[in-house]
């Protein structure tokens, strides 16, 4: 089995689903379930060199570590990056895995968006089962299993906290459809944590009360929703003084670091008078970007990602050479 498998974080996908367009787009997503699963669960594997034996690599591929039951459940797309001298194989799901368990607190969704979310979360849960079973069956040592269990249980517990925070925020929109979807996602995320605790109980000792505390906390949030008064307008004010109210959506069709590199270049360009192109407090800029800019997968940019990429000392996080969008010629005639 790949030595990287035990180091992977396989539960982050659930919070990604909770943060995507389902909760930011009032219109119904026209994509079918399989298309959504392909966006969510496709896997890119990079190989050094431009001339690889694709058939041989596929024959050696441990596909269960990527969440596939059988080879027939995915197709392989191949592309090359000449600049990086690598070949990239993308495993694209060709089947939606039906959720086989029951989840506490969930009522069967009736709306189209709810059904799609249920299938998407269920598919992700089934793929997590495949990956975790693969870890138990094929790891070279108990230490690898313990390492995987500890990392994923910790992230799953953090997911529970973040999911409840997102649900509390969505409460203030008094959009009942969005609230119901968020409750469903919270229930799935809580059960993911409980599943991992049970699955790796022999390798990771944790307070058993946590399983029930997470469900208790979720119930508290749900009951709060049932009794809270609806707001007249969804409007909050954070510490930076930025008011949130019907904020626009800026969806990227390029890589996040390409976009942030362009922002960094603009921030640091000086005119002939030695003045910046624009003046804005860096914290306020970060606050704005993390509220309106969505990456290619439809997820809001994380503030930590923005902060890191805009730091002068983090040149390693910004793109260079052919991947860089050269914005300076628009402002500097000498570089046109």
C-alpha positions in Angstrom: 0.0 0.0 0.0 1.2 3.5 -0.6 3.1 5.0 2.3 1.1 8.2 1.9 -2.3 6.5 2.6 -1.9 6.5 6.4 -1.0 10.2 6.3 -4.1 11.3 4.4 -6.9 13.4 5.8 -10.1 11.8 4.4 -12.8 13.6 6.5 -12.1 17.1 5.2 -14.5 16.5 2.3 -17.5 16.7 4.6 -16.9 20.3 5.7 -16.1 21.2 2.0 -19.5 19.9 1.0 -21.1 22.0 3.8 -19.3 25.1 2.6 -20.1 24.8 -1.1 -22.8 26.2 -3.4 -25.6 24.3 -1.6 -25.6 27.0 1.0 -24.7 30.1 -1.1 -26.7 29.6 -4.2 -30.5 30.2 -4.0 -31.0 28.6 -7.4 -31.3 24.9 -7.8 -28.1 23.2 -9.0 -28.8 21.7 -12.4 -26.0 19.1 -12.1 -27.0 15.5 -11.7 -25.8 13.5 -8.7 -22.9 11.8 -10.6 -21.6 15.1 -11.8 -21.6 16.4 -8.3 -19.8 13.3 -7.0 -17.2 13.7 -9.8 -16.5 17.3 -8.7 -16.3 16.2 -5.1 -14.4 12.9 -5.3 -12.1 12.9 -8.4 -8.5 12.2 -7.4 -5.4 13.5 -9.1 -2.2 11.4 -8.9 1.1 12.9 -10.1 4.0 10.8 -11.6 7.4 12.2 -12.3 8.2 12.3 -16.0 6.2 12.7 -19.2 6.6 9.1 -20.5 5.1 6.7 -18.1 3.5 3.3 -18.7 -0.1 4.2 -17.8 -1.3 0.6 -18.1 1.4 -0.6 -15.7 0.7 2.2 -13.2 -3.0 1.4 -13.3 -2.2 -2.3 -12.7 -0.2 -1.4 -9.6 -2.7 1.2 -8.4 -4.1 0.6 -4.9 -7.5 2.1 -5.8 -9.2 1.4 -2.5 -7.0 3.9 -0.7 -8.7 6.6 -3.0 -12.2 5.4 -2.1 -13.1 3.1 -5.0 -14.5 -0.4 -4.5 -13.7 -1.7 -8.0 -11.6 -0.6 -11.0 -14.8 -0.4 -13.0 -16.1 2.4 -10.7 -13.8 5.0 -12.2 -12.2 6.1 -15.4 -8.7 7.5 -15.9 -8.0 10.9 -17.6 -4.4 11.6 -18.4 -2.7 15.0 -18.9 0.8 16.2 -18.8 2.4 19.3 -17.3 5.4 20.0 -19.5 6.6 22.8 -17.2 6.7 20.6 -14.1 7.7 17.5 -16.1 4.9 15.4 -14.5 2.1 13.2 -15.8 -1.2 13.5 -14.0 -3.7 10.7 -13.8 -7.2 11.7 -12.7 -9.5 9.0 -11.3 -13.0 10.2 -12.2 -15.9 8.4 -10.4 -18.4 6.6 -12.7 -20.7 5.4 -10.0 -22.5 7.0 -7.0 -22.2 4.9 -3.9 -25.5 4.5 -2.1 -25.5 5.2 1.6 -26.1 1.9 3.5 -26.6 3.1 7.0 -29.1 5.2 8.9 -28.2 8.6 10.4 -29.8 9.8 13.6 -31.8 13.1 13.5 -32.2 13.0 9.7 -35.6 13.0 8.1 -35.8 11.9 4.4 -35.4 15.1 2.3 -38.2 15.8 -0.2 -36.8 18.8 -2.1 -34.5 18.2 -5.1 -31.6 20.0 -3.5 -32.0 18.1 -0.3 -32.0 14.7 -2.1 -28.8 15.7 -4.0 -27.1 16.7 -0.8 -28.2 13.5 0.9 -26.7 11.4 -2.0 -23.5 13.5 -2.0 -22.9 13.1 1.7 -23.9 9.4 1.6 -21.4 8.8 -1.3 -18.7 10.6 0.7 -19.4 8.5 3.8 -19.2 5.2 1.8 -15.9 6.3 0.3 -14.6 7.1 3.8 -15.5 3.5 4.8 -13.6 2.1 1.9 -10.5 4.2 2.8 -10.6 3.4 6.5 -11.1 -0.3 5.9 -8.2 -0.2 3.5 -6.0 1.3 6.3 -7.0 -1.4 8.7 -6.4 -4.2 6.3 -3.3 -3.1 4.4 -1.2 -0.9 6.7 2.3 -2.1 7.3 2.2 -1.4 11.1 -0.1 -0.6 13.9 1.7 2.8 14.2 0.5 3.7 10.7 -3.1 2.8 11.7 -2.8 4.9 14.9 -1.4 7.8 13.0 -4.3 7.8 10.5 -6.9 7.3 13.2 -5.6 10.2 15.4 -5.3 12.7 12.5 -8.7 11.9 11.1 -10.6 11.8 14.4 -9.1 15.1 15.4 -10.2 16.7 12.1 -13.6 15.0 12.3 -14.1 16.6 15.8 -13.1 20.0 14.5 -15.5 19.5 11.6 -18.3 19.0 14.1 -17.5 22.3 15.7 -17.2 24.2 12.4 -20.4 22.6 11.1 -22.4 23.8 14.1 -20.9 27.3 13.6 -22.0 27.3 10.0 -25.5 26.1 11.0 -25.7 28.9 13.6 -24.8 31.4 10.9 -27.3 30.0 8.5 -30.0 30.3 11.2 -29.8 34.1 10.8 -30.7 33.9 7.2 -34.2 32.6 8.2 -34.0 30.5 5.0 -35.6 27.3 6.2 -34.5 25.3 3.2 -30.8 26.2 3.8 -31.3 25.5 7.5 -32.7 22.0 6.8 -29.8 21.2 4.5 -27.3 22.4 7.1 -28.9 20.3 9.8 -28.7 17.2 7.5 -25.0 17.9 6.9 -24.4 18.4 10.6 -26.0 15.1 11.4 -23.7 13.3 8.8 -20.6 15.0 10.2 -21.5 14.1 13.7 -21.9 10.5 12.7 -18.7 10.5 10.8 -16.9 11.3 14.0 -18.8 8.6 15.9 -18.0 6.1 13.1 -14.2 6.8 13.3 -14.2 6.5 17.1 -15.8 3.0 16.8 -13.8 1.9 13.8 -10.5 2.6 15.3 -11.3 2.0 19.0 -8.5 -0.5 19.3 -5.9 2.0 18.0 -7.1 5.3 19.4 -8.4 5.8 22.9 -10.7 8.8 23.3 -13.4 9.8 25.8 -16.4 7.7 24.9 -18.6 10.5 26.1 -17.5 12.6 23.1 -19.7 10.6 20.8 -22.8 11.5 22.8 -21.7 15.0 23.5 -21.5 15.8 19.8 -25.0 14.6 19.2 -26.3 16.5 22.3 -24.7 19.7 21.0 -26.2 19.2 17.6 -29.7 18.7 19.2 -29.2 22.0 21.1 -28.5 23.8 17.9 -31.6 22.3 16.2 -33.8 23.1 19.1 -32.5 26.6 19.1 -33.6 26.9 15.4 -37.1 25.6 16.3 -37.6 28.3 19.0 -35.7 31.3 17.7 -37.4 34.4 16.3 -36.8 35.1 12.6 -34.6 38.0 11.8 -36.0 40.9 9.7 -32.7 41.0 7.7 -29.6 38.9 7.6 -27.1 41.5 8.6 -24.1 41.2 11.0 -21.1 43.3 11.8 -17.8 41.7 12.6 -14.8 43.1 14.5 -13.3 44.6 11.3 -16.3 46.8 10.8 -17.3 45.1 7.5 -21.0 44.8 7.2 -22.4 41.6 5.6 -25.6 42.0 3.6 -26.3 40.4 0.3 -22.6 40.2 -0.6 -21.8 39.4 -4.2 -20.2 36.1 -5.3 -16.9 36.1 -7.2 -16.3 32.6 -8.6 -12.8 31.8 -9.8 -12.1 29.8 -12.9 -8.4 29.8 -12.2 -6.3 28.4 -9.4 -6.6 30.2 -6.1 -2.9 31.0 -5.8 -2.9 32.5 -9.3 -5.6 34.9 -8.3 -4.0 35.8 -5.0 -0.6 36.2 -6.7 -2.2 38.8 -9.0 -3.7 40.6 -6.0 -0.3 40.6 -4.3 1.3 42.1 -7.4 -1.3 44.9 -7.5 -0.9 45.6 -3.8 2.8 46.0 -4.1 3.1 47.9 -7.4 4.2 51.5 -7.0 3.4 54.4 -9.4 6.0 56.9 -10.7 5.0 59.0 -7.7 5.9 56.1 -5.4 2.2 55.6 -4.5 0.4 52.3 -4.3 -2.2 51.5 -6.9 -4.8 51.4 -4.2 -4.9 51.7 -0.5 -6.7 49.3 1.8 -6.0 47.8 5.2 -4.6 44.3 4.6 -6.8 42.8 7.3 -9.9 44.4 5.8 -8.9 43.1 2.3 -8.5 39.5 3.7 -11.9 39.9 5.4 -13.5 40.9 2.2 -11.9 38.3 0.0 -12.8 35.4 2.3 -16.5 36.5 2.2 -17.0 36.9 -1.5 -14.4 34.9 -3.4 -15.1 31.2 -4.2 -12.6 28.8 -5.6 -13.1 26.5 -8.7 -14.9 23.9 -6.5 -17.3 26.6 -5.2 -15.8 26.9 -1.7 -15.2 30.2 -0.1 -11.5 31.0 0.2 -10.1 30.5 3.7 -8.8 33.5 5.5 -5.6 31.6 6.4 -4.9 30.8 2.7 -5.4 34.5 1.8 -3.2 35.7 4.7 -0.4 33.3 3.8 -0.3 34.0 0.1 -0.3 37.8 0.6 2.7 37.7 3.0 5.8 39.1 1.4 7.9 36.3 2.9 5.8 33.5 1.4 7.0 33.6 -2.1 6.8 29.8 -2.1 3.0 30.0 -1.9 2.6 32.3 -5.0 2.8 31.1 -8.6 5.7 32.0 -10.9 6.8 31.8 -14.5 4.2 30.6 -17.0 1.5 30.1 -14.4 1.7 33.7 -13.3 -0.8 36.3 -14.5 1.2 39.3 -15.4 -0.9 42.3 -14.4 1.8 44.9 -14.4 1.8 45.7 -18.1 -1.6 47.2 -17.7 -0.1 49.8 -15.3 3.5 50.1 -16.4 4.0 51.2 -20.0 7.7 50.1 -19.9 6.6 46.5 -19.5 4.0 46.4 -22.3 
